[in-house]
């Protein structure tokens, strides 16, 4: 996270604004997104559900960059 915050500061020097979001688990975001997608397919007559991450980022303009320190050996 420290490197991400440093990158944000570096970008600001070039007049590039960047928001920093922290993600606890990309796996859980994916799992929830797939569950919502499945529910929407199985309930076509109901109001579609929206994944949590889509709600959070719905009004965020521009490009998003994700970084993780998760490592698997």
N, C-alpha and C positions, 0 to 999 in steps of 0.2 A: 504494500500500500504506500510505503514511503516513496518508492520509485514512481508510482502513479501520480502522487501529489507533486513530486519534482517535475514530472513531465507537464503537468498542468501549469506550473509556474513558468516553465520554459516556453510553452505555447503562448502564454499571456504576453510574454515579451514581444512576440510577433503579432500581437493583437488577435489571437485566435482563442476564443472562449471555449472552455471545456468543463463540463460538469463531471463530477466523480461519483459513481455509484458503487456501493459495496454489495457483493453477492455472497451469501453464505454458502449456497450450494447450487451449482449449475445443474447437477443431476436432478435435484428436486424441482427446479424450474422446468426442466425438460419433461420430467414425469408428470407434473401438473398440466403442462401444455398438451401432452399426448392424451391425458385423461379428458381434458376439456374437448379436444378434437373428437375423441371417440364418442363422448356424450352428445355432441352436436350432430354427429352422423346418425346416432341411434334415436334421436328425438328431433326429426326434421320439422315437425309442426310447432315445436316450442321455441321460445326466444333463445337465440344462441348465447352460450356462455362465452366469456372472454378470459383468457389466461391472465394471471396476476401480473406477469411481466409486461404484457401488452397494455394493460390498464396503466401501469406505472409510466411507460414510455410513450403513451398515445400522443401526448402534446409536446414531445421533445423533438425539435427540428434537427436536421443535420445527420451526420454520420455517427454511428456508435462504434466504439472500440472496446473490446473485452479483454481483460488480462486476468490471469490466474496464477497462483503460486502452487497449485496442486501438482504434485509430481508422483508418478507411479514408477516403481523400479521392478 
